[in-house]
Amino acid sequence: MTIDEMVDKTGEWLKGKGPSNDVVISSRVRLARNLAGFIFSDYMPKSMAEKLVGLVKNAVDNSNYLKKHTFFSDKDITLLDKEFFKERHLISGELVEAKRPHAVCFTDDEIVSIMINEEDHLRLQVLQSGFNLVEALRLIDVIDAELENNLDYAFSPTLGYLTACPTNVGTGLRASCMLHLPALVMTKQINKVLQALSKMSIAVRGLYGEGTQATGNFFQFSNQITLGRQEEQIVNDFEKIVKQVIEHEQEARIALSNKRLTKLADQIWRSLGILRSTRIISSGEANSLLSLVRLGCDLGLIKDLNKNKLNELFIVIQPAHLQKIYRTELPVDERDEKRASLIREKLKSVSL
């Protein structure tokens, strides 16, 4: 698949399907793996890094599950391409900035992606739509086992999988969910929830993970402890915590609907009106307004807007996507104009 082909579609995880998809946008399970006999990525000489990329590519090519995949080495892609992949949650900010030889591989449906020579030699991830951590874990275990047949992982009988960061040692597993929590924000309960999560060793980040702040009422939650526990236990414990957050958000939505429906509906319809008429808009403002429109869809106030189309909008209005869509580099002010134009086009059929 070429990057131009990717511009016209988005991954399966954005389809707005899966359990509790009114609150949970996506579920992700990620594994950190390193190869025996290779030093960690940050200290690796160029020749060794290139050799490692070649070994992983060979293992991927021999995987049954990864038959329909696309593989890009850093030589094949530009910085804008990498920003584009980051906006689609296929790679991290660290890989965007990496200077050493590196690569990314992902399946055509973008459910599975593999970063090569990020902080660890391999970062495997599976993304599922909605609240679907169990299926994500099942898939990643299959892929991890296939790759391990062709790669010699660095493993300690006492510590487990060895990783560049001590917090990942053990299973190397991080489970995370992207949640849309507008009602908890609007009812000013979000800080209490975030404080409680912090005490349970749950990391809270923004739309694009580590180093990003929450925007558009989107929060990414992930586990922080990987040592001394089984993968299933980590996922099950994390799943229980996320379920509680989902319940709090749903209760807050009911409370808003019961106590201040007219005011809430006014905010939602005003947001849709602005999006349908604006000529200039930043990504931050667009995310905030689209968040309210999404809440309106989930509450049944807006009935003729497809959730898949709405979820896609959160991605395609990001800077790299806009430049890929219009096939030219755009300064900030022109991006704001193109973003407004794209949003008007996508929402023109929605009744006010």
C-alpha positions as CSV (number, residue, x, y, z in Angstrom):
1,M,0.0,0.0,0.0
2,T,1.3,3.5,-0.9
3,I,1.0,6.5,1.3
4,D,-1.3,8.2,-1.3
5,E,-3.6,5.2,-1.1
6,M,-3.7,5.5,2.7
7,V,-4.8,9.2,2.4
8,D,-8.2,8.1,1.1
9,K,-9.0,5.6,3.9
10,T,-8.5,5.2,7.6
11,G,-7.8,2.2,9.8
12,E,-10.4,-0.3,11.1
13,W,-9.9,1.0,14.7
14,L,-11.6,4.2,13.7
15,K,-14.8,2.6,12.5
16,G,-16.8,3.4,15.7
17,K,-17.5,-0.3,16.3
18,G,-16.8,-2.6,19.3
19,P,-18.1,-2.6,22.8
20,S,-18.7,0.7,24.6
21,N,-17.7,2.7,21.5
22,D,-19.7,5.7,22.7
23,V,-16.9,6.2,25.3
24,V,-13.9,4.1,24.2
25,I,-12.5,5.1,20.8
26,S,-9.9,2.4,20.7
27,S,-8.1,-0.3,22.7
28,R,-4.4,-1.0,22.3
29,V,-2.0,-3.7,23.5
30,R,1.7,-3.0,22.9
31,L,4.7,-5.3,23.5
32,A,8.3,-4.1,23.9
33,R,10.9,-6.6,22.6
34,N,14.7,-6.6,22.0
35,L,17.0,-9.0,20.2
36,A,19.8,-10.9,22.0
37,G,23.2,-9.9,20.8
38,F,22.3,-6.3,19.9
39,I,22.8,-3.3,22.2
40,F,19.8,-1.0,22.8
41,S,18.7,1.3,20.0
42,D,19.9,4.5,21.6
43,Y,23.5,3.3,21.6
44,M,23.5,1.2,18.4
45,P,26.0,2.0,15.6
46,K,24.5,2.6,12.2
47,S,25.7,-0.8,10.7
48,M,24.1,-2.7,13.6
49,A,20.9,-0.8,13.3
50,E,20.7,-1.5,9.6
51,K,21.3,-5.2,10.2
52,L,18.6,-5.4,12.8
53,V,16.1,-3.7,10.5
54,G,16.9,-6.4,7.9
55,L,16.5,-9.3,10.4
56,V,13.1,-8.0,11.5
57,K,11.9,-7.4,7.9
58,N,12.8,-11.1,7.1
59,A,10.8,-12.2,10.2
60,V,7.8,-10.1,9.2
61,D,8.0,-11.5,5.6
62,N,7.8,-15.0,7.0
63,S,4.9,-14.4,9.3
64,N,1.5,-15.9,8.2
65,Y,-0.5,-13.3,10.0
66,L,1.4,-10.3,8.5
67,K,1.1,-11.4,4.9
68,K,-0.8,-8.3,3.9
69,H,1.6,-5.7,5.2
70,T,3.4,-2.5,4.2
71,F,7.0,-2.0,5.2
72,F,8.8,1.4,5.2
73,S,12.4,2.0,6.2
74,D,13.5,5.5,7.2
75,K,15.1,5.8,3.7
76,D,11.7,5.4,2.0
77,I,9.8,8.2,3.8
78,T,10.0,11.9,4.6
79,L,9.5,13.7,7.9
80,L,6.0,14.6,6.7
81,D,5.3,10.9,6.0
82,K,6.3,10.1,9.5
83,E,4.1,12.8,11.0
84,F,1.3,11.3,8.9
85,F,1.9,7.9,10.4
86,K,2.0,9.3,13.9
87,E,-1.4,11.0,13.4
88,R,-2.7,7.6,12.5
89,H,-1.2,6.1,15.7
90,L,1.1,3.8,13.7
91,I,4.3,5.2,15.1
92,S,5.4,7.3,18.1
93,G,6.8,10.8,18.4
94,E,10.2,9.2,19.3
95,L,10.3,7.3,16.0
96,V,9.4,10.5,14.1
97,E,12.6,12.1,15.5
98,A,14.9,9.1,15.4
99,K,18.2,9.6,13.6
100,R,19.4,6.0,13.6
101,P,18.2,3.6,10.9
102,H,14.6,2.5,11.7
103,A,11.5,1.3,10.0
104,V,7.7,0.7,10.5
105,C,5.6,-2.1,9.3
106,F,1.8,-2.3,9.5
107,T,-1.1,-4.4,8.1
108,D,-3.4,-3.0,5.4
109,D,-6.2,-2.6,7.9
110,E,-3.8,-0.7,10.3
111,I,-4.8,-3.0,13.2
112,V,-1.2,-4.2,13.6
113,S,1.9,-2.1,13.5
114,I,5.5,-2.7,14.3
115,M,8.1,0.0,15.1
116,I,11.7,-1.0,14.6
117,N,14.5,0.7,16.4
118,E,12.4,3.0,18.5
119,E,13.4,3.0,22.2
120,D,13.3,-0.8,22.0
121,H,14.3,-2.9,19.0
122,L,10.6,-3.8,18.4
123,R,7.4,-2.2,19.5
124,L,4.5,-4.4,18.5
125,Q,1.0,-3.0,18.8
126,V,-2.5,-4.1,18.0
127,L,-5.3,-1.5,17.8
128,Q,-9.0,-2.4,18.1
129,S,-12.1,-0.3,17.8
130,G,-14.0,0.2,21.0
131,F,-13.4,-1.5,24.3
132,N,-11.7,-4.7,23.1
133,L,-8.5,-5.4,25.0
134,V,-9.0,-9.1,25.1
135,E,-9.1,-9.4,21.4
136,A,-6.1,-7.1,21.1
137,L,-4.1,-9.3,23.5
138,R,-5.1,-12.5,21.6
139,L,-3.9,-11.1,18.3
140,I,-0.6,-9.7,19.6
141,D,0.2,-13.0,21.2
142,V,-0.2,-14.8,17.9
143,I,2.0,-12.2,16.1
144,D,4.6,-12.2,18.9
145,A,4.9,-16.0,18.8
146,E,5.3,-16.0,15.0
147,L,8.1,-13.4,15.1
148,E,9.9,-15.2,18.0
149,N,10.2,-18.2,15.7
150,N,12.5,-16.2,13.5
151,L,14.0,-13.8,16.0
152,D,16.1,-14.4,19.2
153,Y,14.5,-12.2,21.8
154,A,16.5,-11.0,24.8
155,F,15.0,-12.8,27.8
156,S,15.9,-13.5,31.4
157,P,14.4,-16.5,33.3
158,T,14.1,-14.3,36.4
159,L,13.2,-10.9,34.9
160,G,11.4,-11.8,31.7
161,Y,11.8,-9.8,28.5
162,L,14.6,-7.3,28.7
163,T,13.8,-3.7,27.7
164,A,15.5,-0.4,27.4
165,C,13.4,1.2,30.1
166,P,13.2,-0.7,33.4
167,T,9.5,0.1,33.7
168,N,8.8,-2.2,30.8
169,V,10.9,-5.2,32.0
170,G,8.9,-8.4,32.5
171,T,6.1,-8.9,30.1
172,G,7.0,-5.7,28.2
173,L,3.2,-5.2,27.8
174,R,1.3,-1.9,28.0
175,A,-2.4,-1.9,27.6
176,S,-4.1,1.3,26.8
177,C,-7.5,2.8,25.9
178,M,-8.4,6.1,24.3
179,L,-11.5,7.4,26.0
180,H,-13.8,10.3,25.1
181,L,-14.9,11.9,28.4
182,P,-16.8,15.1,27.7
183,A,-19.4,14.7,30.4
184,L,-16.8,14.2,33.2
185,V,-15.0,17.3,31.9
186,M,-18.2,19.4,31.8
187,T,-19.3,18.3,35.2
188,K,-15.9,19.0,36.6
189,Q,-15.4,15.4,37.9
190,I,-12.4,14.7,35.6
191,N,-9.7,15.8,38.0
192,K,-11.0,13.5,40.8
193,V,-11.0,10.6,38.3
194,L,-7.5,11.3,37.1
195,Q,-6.2,11.6,40.7
196,A,-7.7,8.2,41.5
197,L,-6.2,6.6,38.4
198,S,-2.8,8.0,39.4
199,K,-2.9,6.2,42.7
200,M,-3.7,2.9,40.8
201,S,-0.5,3.3,38.7
202,I,-2.4,4.3,35.6
203,A,-0.7,6.8,33.3
204,V,-2.9,9.5,31.7
205,R,-1.8,11.1,28.4
206,G,-3.3,12.9,25.4
207,L,-4.4,11.9,22.0
208,Y,-0.9,11.0,20.8
209,G,0.4,9.3,23.9
210,E,3.5,10.2,25.9
211,G,4.4,13.9,26.0
212,T,1.0,15.0,24.8
213,Q,-1.8,16.8,26.6
214,A,-5.5,15.9,26.5
215,T,-7.4,17.8,23.8
216,G,-11.0,17.5,22.6
217,N,-11.9,15.6,25.9
218,F,-9.8,12.6,24.7
219,F,-7.7,10.8,27.3
220,Q,-5.4,7.9,26.9
221,F,-5.0,5.6,29.9
222,S,-2.4,2.9,30.2
223,N,-0.9,0.5,32.8
224,Q,2.5,1.3,34.3
225,I,3.5,-2.0,35.9
226,T,4.8,-4.9,33.8
227,L,7.1,-6.8,36.1
228,G,6.0,-9.8,38.1
229,R,2.6,-10.2,36.5
230,Q,1.2,-12.3,33.7
231,E,-0.1,-10.6,30.5
232,E,-3.7,-11.7,31.1
233,Q,-3.6,-10.4,34.7
234,I,-2.3,-7.0,33.5
235,V,-5.1,-6.7,30.9
236,N,-7.8,-8.0,33.2
237,D,-6.9,-5.6,36.0
238,F,-6.6,-2.7,33.6
239,E,-9.9,-3.6,32.0
240,K,-11.7,-3.4,35.4
241,I,-10.4,0.1,36.0
242,V,-11.4,1.3,32.5
243,K,-14.9,-0.1,33.1
244,Q,-15.3,2.1,36.1
245,V,-14.3,5.2,34.2
246,I,-16.8,4.2,31.4
247,E,-19.5,3.9,34.0
248,H,-18.7,7.3,35.5
249,E,-18.8,8.9,32.1
250,Q,-22.1,7.3,31.2
251,E,-23.6,8.4,34.6
252,A,-22.3,12.0,34.0
253,R,-24.0,12.0,30.6
254,I,-27.3,10.9,32.1
255,A,-27.0,13.6,34.7
256,L,-26.3,16.3,32.1
257,S,-29.3,15.1,30.0
258,N,-31.6,15.1,33.0
259,K,-30.6,18.3,34.6
260,R,-29.5,20.7,31.8
261,L,-30.5,19.1,28.5
262,T,-31.5,22.4,26.9
263,K,-28.2,24.1,27.7
264,L,-26.3,21.0,26.6
265,A,-28.2,20.7,23.4
266,D,-27.5,24.4,22.7
267,Q,-23.7,23.8,23.2
268,I,-23.8,20.9,20.8
269,W,-25.8,22.6,18.1
270,R,-23.8,25.7,18.3
271,S,-20.6,23.6,17.9
272,L,-22.1,22.0,14.8
273,G,-23.1,25.4,13.4
274,I,-19.6,26.8,13.9
275,L,-18.0,23.8,12.2
276,R,-20.4,24.0,9.2
277,S,-19.8,27.7,8.6
278,T,-16.2,28.5,9.8
279,R,-13.6,29.7,7.3
280,I,-10.6,29.5,9.6
281,I,-10.1,27.0,12.5
282,S,-7.2,25.5,14.4
283,S,-6.9,21.8,15.1
284,G,-7.3,22.4,18.8
285,E,-10.6,24.4,18.4
286,A,-11.8,21.8,15.8
287,N,-11.2,18.9,18.2
288,S,-13.1,20.7,21.0
289,L,-16.1,21.4,18.8
290,L,-16.1,17.9,17.2
291,S,-16.0,16.4,20.7
292,L,-19.3,18.1,21.5
293,V,-20.8,17.0,18.1
294,R,-19.7,13.4,18.9
295,L,-21.4,13.7,22.3
296,G,-24.6,14.9,20.5
297,C,-24.5,11.8,18.2
298,D,-24.0,9.5,21.2
299,L,-27.0,11.1,23.0
300,G,-29.2,10.9,20.0
301,L,-29.5,14.6,19.5
302,I,-27.8,14.5,16.1
303,K,-29.2,11.6,14.1
304,D,-27.9,11.9,10.6
305,L,-24.1,11.9,11.1
306,N,-22.2,8.6,10.7
307,K,-19.9,8.0,13.6
308,N,-17.3,6.5,11.3
309,K,-17.2,9.7,9.3
310,L,-17.0,11.7,12.5
311,N,-14.2,9.6,13.9
312,E,-12.2,10.0,10.7
313,L,-12.6,13.8,10.9
314,F,-10.5,13.9,14.1
315,I,-7.6,12.3,12.1
316,V,-7.9,13.9,8.7
317,I,-7.9,17.5,10.0
318,Q,-4.5,17.0,11.6
319,P,-1.6,19.0,10.0
320,A,0.2,16.1,8.2
321,H,-3.1,14.7,6.9
322,L,-4.2,18.1,5.5
323,Q,-0.9,18.4,3.6
324,K,-1.2,14.9,2.3
325,I,-4.8,15.5,1.2
326,Y,-4.0,18.7,-0.6
327,R,-0.6,17.3,-1.8
328,T,1.4,20.3,-0.8
329,E,3.2,21.7,2.2
330,L,1.0,24.3,4.0
331,P,2.0,27.0,6.5
332,V,-0.2,27.2,9.6
333,D,-2.6,29.9,8.4
334,E,-3.3,28.0,5.1
335,R,-3.8,24.8,7.1
336,D,-6.4,26.5,9.2
337,E,-8.2,27.6,6.0
338,K,-8.0,24.1,4.4
339,R,-9.1,22.5,7.7
340,A,-12.2,24.7,7.8
341,S,-13.0,23.9,4.2
342,L,-12.6,20.2,4.7
343,I,-14.8,20.2,7.8
344,R,-17.6,22.2,6.0
345,E,-17.5,19.6,3.1
346,K,-17.7,16.6,5.4
347,L,-20.5,18.0,7.5
348,K,-22.6,19.8,4.8
349,S,-25.2,17.0,4.7
350,V,-25.9,17.1,8.4
351,S,-29.2,18.8,9.3
352,L,-29.1,21.8,11.6
